[in-house]
Amino acid sequence: MNKKTIKNAAVTLFFMTLATGCSLVTGLIAPADITSINSAVSRKDEAYLEKVCNGESMARSDSDKEYACNQLERLRGPGKALAATCDDVVQKYDDASKDEYSFVASMADKMAECGHYAYLFEHVVHWGNNKEGAKLLGELEGKGKPVEAEFVKYLGSHKGPKFFAVEKSRKNDVLYGLDHITKWLIDKGSTQHCAAIAESATGANIVARVSVMDYFKEAKCKEGIPLAVELLLEDLPGDRTLGCNILGAIGDASVLEKVKVVAETDGFSTVKEEERNGRVWATKIYPVRDACLAASGKIKLRK
């Protein structure tokens, strides 16, 4: 074996060893888990947690990744948004816990800045148990964000099945989201959107149609009458009851016969119990019939 051959063999062995070593080192980098995440929290290693949260570093499971996101949020403190860009703010919000209003508000501000209004309306403004979504919209508008104009654009581009078309597992996003949006509009006196809301909600899912009824009632929207009439044919008695309640508020003579038919024929009943003199008394009631009977009377008085 000459010197050149020996040299080439040595070089080959060196690179083989180097490659093997790199492979071993790579294999030794374990995916993040609860233990490593808690260790990062204890040393306040935000960089590590963010890499796990955004997927740069592998997590052992989706729950570990979510845990890293939650711990990062808590470590940074409420109200401090994740370091998000317009490209990833939606995903980062979706992955994070939403325990603090200030955090939700800061992420919503970023979404508005980036023009992600559809996601904001459909998946963010439902947050809270005390109409915080309405407050959030007001705060964004107070910062100069064109929230109402963007909602009008949303109505124009999301009609029928596209109107608040979120998956069934997130129906509360629709129920409370539209409740907060319509409350915000009513509170600020924006009652001029009857036609646009009615057009967009026509053909939408039942949760969305039910959720705009309060706007029709408070804004006295005649455009909402056909949608309220549709509720009279729904399977759930609560929806039929709501239909008559709304028609009692905004209905006219054109719907009187339909309301009277439901008042006379709806067979749904339930039992109301109340305690009197130490005894429980049960009374059979017909909530749909009663609501429609009351609506019929109100419509007649307006004729």
MARSE-881496 format. One record per residue: x, y, z of N, C-alpha, C, O, CB in turn. Coordinates in pm, whole numbers, plus 50000, padded with zeros to 5 digits. Glycine has a CB too. Layout:
% residues N
XYZXYZXYZXYZXYZ/...
END
This chain:
% residues 303
500864988050000500005000050000500895012450000501705014150090499045000150124/500745021249900501585033149894501055044249983499975042950042501695038049750/501805054949993501425065950083500125072550041499325076650125502545076350088/499915073649908498695080149858497455072249896496425077849934498765081949707/497575058849885496445050149921496125051050069494965051650110496735035649882/497205051250150497025052350296496355065550331495475066150418498395051150369/496785076250262496215089550290494725089850256493905095150331496965100450211/494395084050138492985083850097492135075750193491005079550224492845078149956/492675064650239491945056150335491715063550465490655062350527492715043050361/492715071150507492595078650633491525089450622490735091650714493945084950671/491515096250505490515106750484489115100850483488195106450542490785114250352/488975089450414487665082750409487205078750548486045080750583487725070350318/488135073050628487805068850764487395080750849486495079750933488985061650829/488075092250828487755104250905486325108850879485575111850972488735115550871/485955109450751484605114150718483535104150759482435108050795484505116850569/483865091150753482915080950799482675082450949481545081450997483435066850767/483765084951021483645086751167482845099351199482005099451289485035087551232/483135110051121482425122651143480935121051117480105125951194483005133651053/480595114251007479195112150973478495103751078477365106651117479065105450837/479175093351124478595084651228478385092451356477375090851425479505072551254/479375100951388479265108851510478105118451504477375119951602480535116551535/477925124951387476785134151371475475126851384474515131851443476845141251235/475445114851328474235106751335473905103251478472745103551519474375094151253/474945099951554474735096251694474265108251774473375107051859476025090651755/474875120051745474475132151817473025135551788472255139151877475395143951780/472665134351656471275137051618470325127751689469265131951735471105135751468/470705115251699469855105551765469725108051913468745103751976470385091851743/470725115151972470695117652115469805129552151469495131552268472095120052167/469385137652050468525149152077467085144152087466415141951987468655160151964/466645142452210465315136552232464225146852207464435158752231465195130852375/463065142452160461935151652144461535157852278461695151752383460725144252083/461035169952272460625176852394459455169752459458525165152392460255191552364/459505168752592458405162952667458145171452790458755182052807458715148252706/457255166952876456885174752994458105178353078458225189553127455875167153080/459015168553096460195170853180461085181753123461475190953194460995157953196/461395180752993462285190652933461615204352924462275214752935462725186052793/460315204352904459575217052898459565223853035459795235853045458125214752849/459305216053140459335221653276460715226653312460865236753381458875211153378/461735219553265463105223953290463355237453222464005246253280464115213453239/462845239053100462995251753029462255262953101462735274353106462485250452885/461095259653156460325269653231461105274153354461155286053384458955263953273/461705264553425462435267853548463635276753521464015284953605462895255053617/464245275253403465385283953370464985295653280465825303053230466485275753301/463645297053260463075308053183463645308753041464005319352991463305321253254/463705297052979464265295952845463145297652741462625287852688464985282252826/462795310152714461705312952620462045308152478461155303852404461405327852618/463325309052441463725305052306463435290252281462935286552175465205308052284/463745281952380463495267452367461995264752356461555257152270464085259752487/461225271052443459785268852444459145273452313458235266852261459135276252562/459625284552260459035289552135459365280252018458535278351930459535303752105/460565274552017460925265251910460045252851914459635247651809462405261151921/459755248052035458865236452047457445240452006456745232951938458875230852192/457025252252049455665256952022455415258951872454355255451822455405270052095/456405264551802456185267151659456655255951568456595257151446456885279851620/457135244851629457475233051549458905232351501459265222951431456595232451433/459755242351537461155241751496461865230151565462745223751507461865254951528/461495227451689462015215951763460895205851781459745209451805462595220351902/461245193051767460225182551773459715180551915460475180752012460795169451720/458415178751927457795175052054457415160352050457145154851943456545184052084/457385154052166457055139752170455625137252124455335126852065457255134352312/454725146852152453325145252112452705159052092453295169152129452525137052219/451525159352033450805171952014450475178552148450495190752160449525169751934/450175170252248449845175852380451075182252443450955192252514449285164852473/452265176652418453505182752469453765196052400454205205652463454705173152449/453485196552269453655209052195452705219752250453105231252271453405206852044/451445215952272450475225352326450885229952466450725241652500449075218952331/451425220652545451895224052680453015234352673453065243652753452365211352755/453925232552576455015242152560454475255952525454955266052577455995237352450/453475256452438452855269252401452205275952522452335287952543451805267252289/451515267852602450835273252720451835278552821451635289252879449965262552785/452925271152842453935275452938454665287852890455035296552969454935264152964/454875288752758455505300652703454625312852726455115323552763455785298852552/453335311152704452395322152725452415326752871452445338652899450965317852685/452395317052963452395320453106453725326853148453745336053230452125307953191/454825321953091456135327253126456275341753080456855349953150457235318753065/455745344652965455825358252912454855367752982455045379852981455545358252764/453835361953042452885370253115451675373553033451745374252910453535382753161/450525375653101449295378853030449435391752953450075401352997448125379853127/448825391852837448805404052757449965405352661449935413952573448785415552845/450995396852677452125397552585451925387152478452015375152505453465395552659/451675391352359451395382052250452625373852217453755378252238450915389552126/452395361852166453495354052113454145361952001453495369951933453005340152064/455455359651983456145366451875455605361151744456115351351689457705364551884/454565367551694453845362351577454005371551458454155383751472452365360551610/453975365451341453985372951216452615371651151451755364151199455115367851121/452415378851043451135377850973450915363850917449775359550897451065388150859/452015356750892451905343250837451535332750940450935322550906453195339350771/451895335151068451665324451166450815328551286450625320551377452975319551216/450295340851288449555345451405448295337051429447945334351544449165360051390/447625332951322446415324851338446735311351399446065306851492445715322951202/447785304751347448155291551398448615292451543448285283851624449245285251312/449395302751575449885304151711448745306951808448745302051921450935315351719/447775314751765446615317251851445825304351870445375301351980445715328251791/445645296951762444875284551769445525274551864444825267251934444735278351629/446855274151867447575264551951447645268752097447805260252185448965262551897/447535281552124447735286652261446485285152346445375283652296448145301252256/446705285452478445555286452568445095301052567445865310052535445915281552715/443845303152601443295316752596442725320352732441535323352744442205317952486/443565320152835443085322052971442855336653006442015339853090444065316053068/443595345552941443565359652978443005368252864443385366752748444965364553017/442095377252899441525386252798442615394552732442585396852611440465395452861/443585399152811444615407752756445445400652649445875406852552445535412752868/445645387652667446375379952565445535378852438446035381052328446725365752618/444255375452454443355374352338443305387752264443355388052141441925370152383/443215398652339443125411852278444385415352200444315421252092442865422452384/445545411752255446795415152187446955407152058447445412451958447985412552278/446545394552060446615386351938445585391151836445845391051715446405371451972/444415395151884443375400351794443865413051725443575415351607442065403151871/444585421251798445135433551741446095430351626446105437051523445845441851849/446905419951647447845415751542447085410351421447445413251307448815404951596/446035402651445445235397351334444595408651253444575408251130444135387851387/444085418651324443475429951254444525437451172444265441651059442805439551355/445685439151231446795445751160447135438251031447485444350930448035446551251/447035424951037447395416550922446225414150827446395407950722447925403250971/445045418850864443885417050777443195403650789442435399850700444285419050638/443445396450899442815383350918441445384850984441195379051090443725374051003/440585392550923439295395650986438335383950986437555382351080438655407450918/438345375750882437425364350879437675355150998436735350851064437575356550746/438935352251024439265343751139438915350951269438415344751363440765339851138/439175363751274438855371651393437365370851426436995368551541439275386351373/436525372751325435075372251347434605358151383433775356351473434335377151223/435135348251314434625334551329435185327151450434515318351505434935326751207/436415330651494437055322351596437635329751716438175323451807438125314551533/437555342951718438165350351829437135358051912437175357552035439215360151776/436215364951847435335373951921434285366652005433535373052079434635383251826/434225353451995433305346052082433835345152224433095341052314433065331952027/435085348752247435765346252374435055353452490434575364652476437235350752367/435015346552604434535352752727433125348952766432355344052684434615367352715/432815351352892431495348152946430665360452978429555359453029431645339853070/431215372152946430515384552981430595394652866430875406452887431105390653109/430325389852746430295398352626431645405152600431685416152545429215409052640/432745398452639434055404552616434335406652467435075415852430435145395952677/433755398152383433965399752239433485413152187434125419152101433275388652164/432355417852239431845431052200432815442052245433065451652172430435433352261/433335440452364434325449952416435575449952328436135460452297434705446552562/436015438052289437205436652206437045443952073437955451052029437495421852180/435895442352009435655449151881435685464251898436215471451813434305444751823/435105469052008435125483352035436535488652055436865499552010434285486452156/437355480852125438745485052149439535485452018440325494551996439415475552249/439335475451934440035475351805439625487451721440475493851658439735462351729/438345490551720437875502151644438435514951703438765524251631436325502551643/438545515351837439115527051902440575529351866441075540551876438975525652050/441255518651824442655519751782442785523151633443875523551578443395506751811/441635525551570441675529351430441505517851332441645519751211442935536051402/441205505951383440995494551294439595495451232438635498151304441175480951371/439445493451102438145494851034437265482551054436905475850956438345497450885/436915479551178436245466851210434875465851144434555455651083436115465451360/434065476251157432715475551101432755474450949431995466650890431895487851142/433615481950886433745481150740434205467250697433765462150594434745491750689/435075461250777435555447750744434445437350765434395427450692436775444150829/433575439650863432465430350882431495431250764430945421050721431725433251015/431285443150714430435444750595431045437350476430335431050398430235459850562/432375438250462433055430850356432875415750376432655408250281434565434450352/432985411550502432805397350533431405392750491431255382050432433015394650684/430405400750521429035397250482428915395650331428205386850282428055407950532/429605404150258429535403550113430225391450053429835386749946430125415850055/431235386350121432015375150065431695361750130432195351350086433485377950080/430865361750234430525349350305429005348050315428415350850420431185349050448/428405343950206426945342850203426485328250208427195319250163426385349650077/425295326350263424725312850266425585303150345425925305850460424535307750126/425935291650286426725281550357428085286550404428675280650495426925269650268/428615297350345429915302750385429815311550509430835314650571430525310550271/428625315650546428445325050657428665317750790427875309150829427025331350654/429745321250857430155314750983430095299550969429495292551051429245319451099/430735294750863430735280250835431895273450906432845268950842430825277650682/431825272651039432855265851115432385251651146431195248551139433195273551246/433355243051180433025229151205432095227851326432085236451415434295221051227/431325217051328430305215151431430905215251571430255219751666429575202151408/432135210251585432755209651717433025223551774433305224951893434055201851710/432945233951690433205247651735431985256451716432105268351686434415253551660/430805250651734429585258351711429435269951808428755279751778428365249351721/430075269051927430015280252021430735292551965430415303852001430615276352155/431715290151877432385301451811431355309551732431425321851728433515296551718/430415302551671429355309151593428345315651686428015327451672428655299051500/427855307851782426785312351871427175325051946426445334951943426425301451969/428325324552013428745336052093429435346752008429365358652040429665331552204/430095342551900430735352351813429725361851751429895374051758431515345351704/428675356351692427645364951633426875372651739426465384051716426675356551550/426695366551855426025373651965426825386052003426245396752023425865364352088/428145384752013428995396052051429065406451940429045418551967430395391152086/429155401851816429215411351703427925419451694427965431751681429465403751570/426795412651700425515419751686425245428851806424665439551790424365409851670/425665424751925425515433452043426345446152024425885457152052425945426052173/427565444351977428455455851953427825465351851427855477551870429835451051903/427275459951744426635468351643425425475851699425265487751675426215459951523/424595468751773423395474951830423785485751931423205496651930422495464351898/424755482752017425165492352120425695505252060425545515952118426215486152211/426325504351943426865516451880425895522651781426215532251712428175513251809/424675517051776423645522851692423735519351545423115525951462423675537351706/424505509051512424645505051371423545495151335423775483051330426035498851345/422375500551309421215492051278420905491751128419835487351087419985496951354/421855496351047421625497550903422055485150824422035485250701422355509550850/422435474550895422955462750824421925451550810422295440150782424165457550896/420665454550829419615444150825419655436150696419695423850699418245450450842/419635443050584419565436150455420795427550431420685416250383419405446150342/421975432850463423215425450439423305413050526423695402350479424425434450464/422935414350654422985402850744421955392450702422255380450702422735407250889/420755396850667419715387450625420125379950499419895367850488418385394850602/420715387050404421135380550279422225370250305422195359250250421635391050179/423195373750389424295364450418423825352450498424305341350477425405371550493/422895354550591422425343750677421455334250607421245323050654421765349450800/420865338450497419935329850423420685317850365421615319550286419225337750310/420285305950405420965293850359422135289850445422815280050415421425295650220/422395297250553423495293850644423075282750739421915278550741423955306350724/424035277950819423715267550917422755273051023422685285151043424995262250984/422035264251088420985268251182421535276551298420865285751345420265256051235/422735273351345423305280851458423515295351418423225304451496424635274551505/424025297551299424245311251251422925318751234422825330451270425015311051118/421915311851180420625318451159419965322251292419395333051306419685309351078/420065313251388419515316151521420245327851585419635336051654419595303651611/421555328551563422385338351633422205352651584422635361951653423805334551620/421595354651468421375368351421419985373551455419645384951422421595369151270/419175365251518417785369251546417685381251639416815389751621417035357651605/418555382051738418505393451829418765406551756418175416851789419525391651942/419665406151656419915418251579418645422551506418285434251505421075416051478/417975412851443416725416051373415695422151467414985431551432416155403551306/415635416551587414655421451685414995435651731414145444551730414585411951806/416255437651773416655450551828416685461551722416375473151750418025449451894/417065457851599417135467851492415825469051416415705476951322418245464251395/414815461151458413485461251394413605458751243413085466251161412775474751421/414305447951212414595444551072413455436851006413225425251040415875436451063/412755443050916411735435850839412385425350749411765415250714410895445750754/413655427750713414375418150628414595404750698414875394650634415715423950585/414465404750831414675392350906413435383650915413515372350964415145395551043/412295388550869411035381050881411095367450812410705357450873409885389250822/411565366450687411605353250622412465343150698412115331350704412135354650482/413565347550756414415338350832413735333850961413885322451003415755344950865/412985342851023412235339051143411135329051109410885319751186411635351551211/410485330950995409445321450951410055307650929409425297550961408765326450821/411265307150873411935294250852412105286450982412055274150982413305296450787/412305293551091412505286851220411265279251264411375269751342412895297051327/410105283051216408875276251255408845261751207408065253651257407665283651199/409705258451110409755244851055410905236551111411105225151071409865245550905/411665242351203412825235151258412385224051353411305224551411413755244851331/413255213951367412945202451452412985205851601412175200851679413915191151423/413935214251641414065217451783412985227251827412795237651765415465223351812/412265223951934411205232951982411735246652022411025256652009410495226652100/412975247152070413545260052106413675269351987413485281451999414895258152170/413995263651871414105271751749412735276751705412595288251662414765263551636/411725268151716410365272351677409855283151772409195292751730409405260251676/410165281551900409775291651999410435305051967409785315551972410155287152141/411725304551935412445316851900411825323351777411665335551772413935313751874/411475315151678410855320651557409615328651589409435339651536410515309451461/408755323251675407535330551711407845342951795407195353251778406585321451786/408805341951883409175353751963409655365251874409285376751896410265350052065/410465361851774410965372251683409845377851597409755389951576412085366651594/408975368951548407845373751467406885382151550406235391251498407105361851405/406785378951678405975387251766406515401351776405765410851800405885381151903/407835402751757408465415951767408485423451634408305435651631409865414551819/408715416151522408895423151394407935418451284407925424251175410315421351347/407135408151311406265402551208405125411851168404765421051241405695389551255/404575409251050403435417151002402315407650958402405395550977403855426450884/401285413250901400105405450866400395394250767399645384450762399055414550808/401465395450690401775385250589402145371850651402065361550583402915390150502/402555371750778402965359150842401935354350945402145344151010404325360750909/400855361750961399905358851068399335344651058399245337751159398775368851066/398945340350940398345327150924399325316050962398925306251024397855325250782/400585317550924401575307350957401805306551107401925295651164402905310350885/401855318051171402025318251317400825311751385400995304251481402205332751367/399635314451336398415308651394398385293451378397925286451468397165314851329/398865288451265398895273851243399775267151348399385256951405399415270551101/400945272751373401845266851473401225268151612401325258851693403225273851470/400595279351640399955281451771398865271151796398625267351911399375295551779/398215266651691397085257351706397485242651697396755233951744396055260251601/398645239751637398955225651608400245220351667400425208251673399015223751463/401135229051712402415223851762402195215151886401565219451982403385235551796/402715202951881402425193551988403475192452096403335184352188402215180351931/404535200252088405585198852189405095203552325404485214152338406845206652148/405385195452426405015199152563406125195252658406965186852626403675192352605/406125201352772407065197852877406365199853011405255205153016408375206452868/407005195653117406395196553249407165206753332408385205953346406365182753320/406435216053388407005226053476406655222553619405485220853654406515240353439/407685221653701407465218053842407725230053931408655237753909408365206253883/406885231554033407105241954132406615237054268405665229354279406385255154092/407285241854370406965237454506406055247654573406355259654577408245235354590/404935242754626403995251354698403495243754820403055232254810402815255854607/403565250354934403065244455058403655230655086402975221555132401545243355052/404965229555058405655216955088405395205854989405855194655009405265212355222/404675208654883404395198454782404885203254645404935215254617402875195254778/405235193554560405685196754425404515195254329403905184554319406875187554382/404205206054259403095206054165403655206054023404545213953990402165218454188/403135197253940403595196053802402505201053707401335197253717403975181353768/402915209453615401975214953517402515212553377403675215453348401745230153541/401675207253291402065205053152401925218053075400865224453077401205193853088/402995221953006402955234452931403365232052786404025222152753403885245052997/402955241252700403255240452556404005253352516403375262852470401945238652471/405315253752533406065266252512405995271552369405945283752349407495264152549/406005262652269405955267452131404585273552101404485284552047406255255952032/403535266252138402175271452117401975284852187401425294252130401125261352167/402445285452312402255297752390402975309652325402425320652316402775295852534/404205307252278404975317952214404285322652086404235334552057406405313452183/403775313052009403125316551882401765323251904401365332051828402955304051795/401075318952009399805325352042400035339952081399295348852040399105317852156/401085342152162401415355852202401835364152081401455375852069402535355852308/402615358051990403045365151870401865368951782401805379851727404045356651790/400915359651771399725362351691398975374551743398515382951666398795350051692/398855375351875398175386851935398895399851908398255409951879398025384852084/400225399851918400995412051895400885416651749400765428551721402465409751931/400925406951658400815410451516399455416551485399355426351411401055398151427/398405410751543397045416051521396925430251573396275438651510396005407151590/397555433051686397475446551743398185456751656397865468651660398075446551883/399165452151576399895461451490399215463451355399615472151278401315456351468/398195455551324397525456551193396825470151177396215472751073396505445051176/
END
